[in-house]
């Protein structure tokens, strides 16, 4: 019986040591952060959503086409830059990575998934984003768990804890 009593405090100490290591690595991100979409370098609000698996980005007028025997998509990225208070309009082409079927209260929807580069804090990431018209949403970019696992913990009580500052951007 005494070995069980010793096991509980040992497990608690190990858990506290693990927590202190995470705290030493930095403050958790907030559930909303400013980030950059590249190469356009447009600053928008990113929602960090632990309930979503795949990240999502606003896109309009998505067209499918073929290029060198591969499937590609072309889409409009029309976003308001929150840092410079201006509308940035871009027509972007990306190779189609896969199709994603999303099921929700509104039914079933197929979405194209492409690779996009984004900057959040000092992290430059190239991630998969499903494309969807998010005009009716508060946040044009949603970061899902596949991306969040690379960024660390999210504190749902905080917002805007960091500013985008990727070193690779300064080198351009």
KENU-387159 format. One record per atom (N, C-alpha, C): x, y, z; residue in one letter. Coordinates in steps of 0.1 Angstrom, whole numbers, plus 5000, padded with zeros to 4 digits. Example, Ala and Ser with C-alpha at 12.3 -4.5 7.8 and 13.67 -1.06 7.14 Angstrom:
BEGIN
513249435078A;512349555078A;513249675078A;512849785071S;513749895071S;512950005079S;
END
This chain:
BEGIN
500849885000X;500050005000X;500950135000X;502050125006X;502850245007X;503450274993X;503650174985X;504250204971X;503250284963X;501950254965X;500850334958X;500850474963X;501050494976X;501050634981X;502250714976X;503350644974X;504550714968X;504350744953X;503650654946X;503450674932X;502650804929X;501750834937X;500850954934X;501751084935X;502451104946X;503251224947X;504351234936X;504951114932X;505851114921X;505251154908X;504051114905X;503351144893X;503051294893X;502651354905X;502351494906X;503651574903X;504751534909X;505951604907X;506351604892X;506251494886X;506551474872X;505651574863X;504351574867X;503451664859X;503751814861X;504151854873X;504551984876X;505852024869X;506751934868X;507951954860X;507651974846X;506751894840X;506351904826X;505752044824X;504852084833X;504152214831X;505152324832X;506152324841X;507152434842X;507952434829X;508252324823X;509052324811X;508252394800X;506952374799X;506152434789X;506052584791X;505952624804X;505852764807X;507152834804X;508252764806X;509552824803X;509752854788X;509052774780X;509252784765X;508552904760X;507652964768X;506953084763X;505453084767X;504853204766X;503453214769X;502653154758X;501553084763X;500653024752X;500053134743X;499753094731X;499153184722X;497653204726X;497153324722X;495753344725X;494853274714X;493553274717X;492653214707X;492453294695X;492853424695X;492853504683X;494253574682X;494953564671X;496253624669X;496253694656X;497153794654X;497453854641X;498453764634X;498253744621X;499253664614X;499353724599X;500353674592X;500553724579X;500353604569X;499653634558X;499453544547X;500553584536X;501353484532X;502353514523X;502153444509X;502653504499X;503653604498X;503053744498X;501753754499X;501053884498X;501353974510X;501853914521X;502153984533X;500954074538X;499754014538X;498554074543X;498354024557X;498254124567X;498054094581X;496554074584X;496153964589X;494753934592X;494653874606X;493453864611X;493153794624X;493053644621X;493853564628X;493753414628X;493053364640X;492053284638X;491353214649X;492053084652X;492553054663X;493252934667X;492152844673X;491752744665X;490552664668X;490952514671X;490952484683X;491352344687X;490252244684X;489052294679X;487952204675X;488052164661X;488852234653X;489052204639X;490252124637X;490252024628X;491451944625X;492352024614X;491652054603X;492352124592X;492152274593X;493252344589X;493152494588X;492352534576X;491752654577X;490852704566X;491252844563X;491052884551X;491353024547X;490253074537X;490053204538X;489053264530X;489453264515X;488653224506X;488853224492X;487553244485X;487653314474X;486453344465X;486753304451X;485653274444X;485753234429X;486853134427X;486653014433X;487652904432X;487352834419X;488452824410X;488352754398X;489352644398X;488952524392X;489852414391X;490452414377X;491652374375X;492252364362X;493452264362X;493952234351X;495052134350X;496352214345X;497452174351X;498752234348X;499752124348X;500452104338X;501451994337X;500951864341X;499651834338X;499151704342X;498651694356X;498751804364X;498351804378X;497051884380X;496251864390X;495151944393X;495552064402X;495052174398X;495352304404X;494052374407X;494152484416X;493052574418X;493552714417X;492652794413X;492852944412X;491753004420X;492153104428X;491153164437X;491553314440X;490453384444X;490653524448X;490853524463X;491953604467X;492153624481X;491953774483X;490753814487X;490453954489X;490253974504X;491254034511X;491254044525X;491554194529X;491054234541X;491354364546X;492554344555X;493654414552X;494854414560X;494654494573X;494554434585X;494254494597X;495354594602X;496554564598X;497654654602X;497754784594X;497454774581X;497454894572X;496154944568X;495054884573X;493654924571X;493454954556X;493754844548X;493554854533X;493054714528X;492354714517X;491954594511X;493054544501X;493454414503X;494454354494X;493754254486X;493854264473X;493254174463X;494254094456X;494153964456X;495153884448X;494453764442X;494953724430X;494453604423X;495653504425X;495353394431X;496353304435X;496153164428X;497253104424X;497152964419X;498052874428X;497452764431X;498152664439X;497752524434X;498752434436X;498552294433X;497552234443X;496552154438X;495552094447X;496251984454X;496251984467X;496851884476X;495851764477X;494551794480X;493551694482X;492251764483X;491151684483X;489751734485X;489451704500X;488751794506X;488251764520X;486751774520X;486151664526X;484651664528X;484351714542X;483651824543X;483251874556X;481751854558X;481451794570X;480051764574X;479751854585X;478551924584X;478152004595X;476652014595X;476152114603X;474652134604X;474052164591X;474852234582X;474352274569X;474452164558X;474952054562X;475051944552X;476551914550X;476751854538X;478051814534X;478651904523X;479951934524X;480552024515X;481951974512X;482351974499X;483651944494X;484452064492X;485752064498X;486552184497X;487952144492X;488552234483X;489952214479X;490852244490X;491952174491X;493052194501X;494352224493X;494952334497X;496152384491X;497252414502X;498452424498X;499552464507X;499652614506X;499752684518X;499952824518X;500952854529X;501752964527X;502653004538X;502053114546X;502253104559X;501753194569X;502853224579X;502753344585X;503653374596X;502853404608X;503153344619X;502453374632X;503553374643X;503653484650X;504753514659X;506053514650X;507053434655X;508253424647X;508353294639X;507153224637X;507153104630X;506653114616X;507453074606X;507053074592X;506652934589X;505352914585X;504852774583X;504252764569X;504452644563X;503752614551X;502752504554X;501452534554X;500452444559X;499352414549X;498652314551X;497452284543X;496252364548X;495652434538X;494452514542X;493352464532X;492152444538X;490952424530X;490452564526X;489952574514X;489552704508X;488052714509X;487552824515X;486152844517X;485852994517X;484653034512X;484253174514X;483953194528X;484753274535X;484553304549X;484153454551X;483553514541X;483053654543X;482053664554X;481253564557X;480353574568X;480953544581X;482153504581X;482853474594X;483653594599X;483853594612X;484653704619X;486153694615X;486653574612X;488053554610X;488353494597X;489153554588X;489353494575X;490253374575X;491053354586X;491953234587X;491653164600X;491453034599X;491252944610X;492452854610X;493152844622X;494252744623X;493752624631X;493752504625X;493252384631X;494452314638X;494052204644X;494952124653X;496252084646X;496152044633X;497352004626X;498452114626X;497952234625X;498952344626X;499252384640X;498252384649X;498452424663X;499452334670X;499552204666X;500552114673X;501952164670X;502152244660X;503552294657X;503752424665X;502752484670X;502852624676X;502852614691X;502252514697X;502152504712X;500852534717X;500752544730X;499452564737X;498652694733X;497352684735X;496452794732X;495752824745X;495752954749X;495052994761X;493753064757X;492653004759X;491353054755X;490853184761X;491553224772X;491253354779X;492053464773X;492953444763X;493853554758X;493653574744X;493953694739X;494053734725X;495253824722X;495653824710X;496753904705X;497953914715X;498553794717X;499753784726X;501053804718X;501053794705X;502253814697X;501953884684X;502953934678X;502854004665X;503653914655X;503253914642X;504053834632X;505353904630X;506453824631X;507853874630X;508753764625X;508553714613X;509353604608X;510653664602X;511753604607X;513053654602X;513153634587X;512653534582X;512753504567X;512153624559X;511153694565X;510553804557X;511553924556X;512353944566X;513354054566X;514454024556X;514653904552X;515653864543X;515253884528X;513953914526X;513453934512X;513854064506X;
END
